[in-house]
Amino acid sequence: MQLAPRYGTDQPLTMDGDPAAIGAPTLRQRRRVAGLLAGLTDDQWATPSRCEGWTVRDVMVHLESTNGFWAFALSAGLQGEPSRFLTTFDPVATPAQMVAGAAEKSGPEVAASFTASVEALAGVIASLDATDGGWTTLAEAPPGHVTAGAVTHHALWDSWVHERDILLPLGIAPEVEPDEVAACLRYAAALGPALARNAGSTRTGAFTVTAAGPDVEFTVRIGADRVHVAAGADADADMHLRGNAVELLEAFSVRAPFPVEVPVPHAWMVHGLAETFDAPPLG
């Protein structure tokens, strides 16, 4: 399903909180992955990941390319000219084509390229820190033009999920850093409804997530014009989801069934990402 990003100043997805707080966990997560790659054997590089048809090497080729995109998109935003690269992006077909184009790169070559891409992204994040209002400047992500903070939330979420996509099949327990999980869960819960709205959905509503391990509670409000994430519970929300934070995050990311029952009348609120990836909802 081709994306339909919404460009301009009318942001399709907004989040409360300090946008600059996402910088440190985003780089920590990527540098952790870079460190893990150094010890992989040829057999481990060739191990099938959780992404259908992709090996560990293929996933890392994808993450190297996305690092380049995030650096490009954030830099364009800082220059006052937010990019519009994703108008022809298909989240299923386009990444597969890019991975196929790097079929000749060995595991160690991919590791070196990935590490270099992380440090290039770190330089752009340092520029956001050093620029007055840098983290609230608009830049491009799959939902469209959102703040640099929201763009970086997407970057962290995507890499966090793919870290698990390669480590779990290798029998390596992924790190669970509370700030990474909380940020990713908040973003992933809002991403599906935002993409569905861009694709033409006109439904509105709200749901609250109360998670443990780490403890995080927030409400996703799906309005007529945008999706907003706010800290805290809303007693009047249409749906309340409670459970383990990592399990809920895996479910929102279409990697596992929801650990709690999702009421059928409100299932549309949490299945937008599955629809974007042309995948059946997992429970």
Stockholm file with secondary structure:
# STOCKHOLM 1.0

chainA/1-283         MQLAPRYGTDQPLTMDGDPAAIGAPTLRQRRRVAGLLAGLTDDQWATPSRCEGWTVRDVMVHLESTNGFWAFALSAGLQGEPSRFLTTFDPVATPAQMVAGAAEKSGPEVAASFTASVEALAGVIASLDATDGGWTTLAEAPPGHVTAGAVTHHALWDSWVHERDILLPLGIAPEVEPDEVAACLRYAAALGPALARNAGSTRTGAFTVTAAGPDVEFTVRIGADRVHVAAGADADADMHLRGNAVELLEAFSVRAPFPVEVPVPHAWMVHGLAETFDAPPLG
#=GR chainA/1-283 SS CCCCCBCSSSCSEEECSCGGGGHHHHHHHHHHHHHHHTTCCHHHHTSBCSSTTCBHHHHHHHHHHHHHHHHHHHHHHHTTCCCCGGGGCCTTHHHHHHHHTTTTCCHHHHHHHHHHHHHHHHHHHHHHHHSTTGGGSEEEETTEEEEHHHHHHHHHHHHHHHHHHHHTTTTCCCCCCHHHHHHHHHHHHHHHHHHHHHTTCCCCEEEEEEEETTTEEEEEEECSSCEEEEESCCTTCSEEEEEEHHHHHHHHTTSSCCSSCCCGGGGGGTCHHHHHTTCCCCC
#=GC SS_cons         CCCCCBCSSSCSEEECSCGGGGHHHHHHHHHHHHHHHTTCCHHHHTSBCSSTTCBHHHHHHHHHHHHHHHHHHHHHHHTTCCCCGGGGCCTTHHHHHHHHTTTTCCHHHHHHHHHHHHHHHHHHHHHHHHSTTGGGSEEEETTEEEEHHHHHHHHHHHHHHHHHHHHTTTTCCCCCCHHHHHHHHHHHHHHHHHHHHHTTCCCCEEEEEEEETTTEEEEEEECSSCEEEEESCCTTCSEEEEEEHHHHHHHHTTSSCCSSCCCGGGGGGTCHHHHHTTCCCCC
//
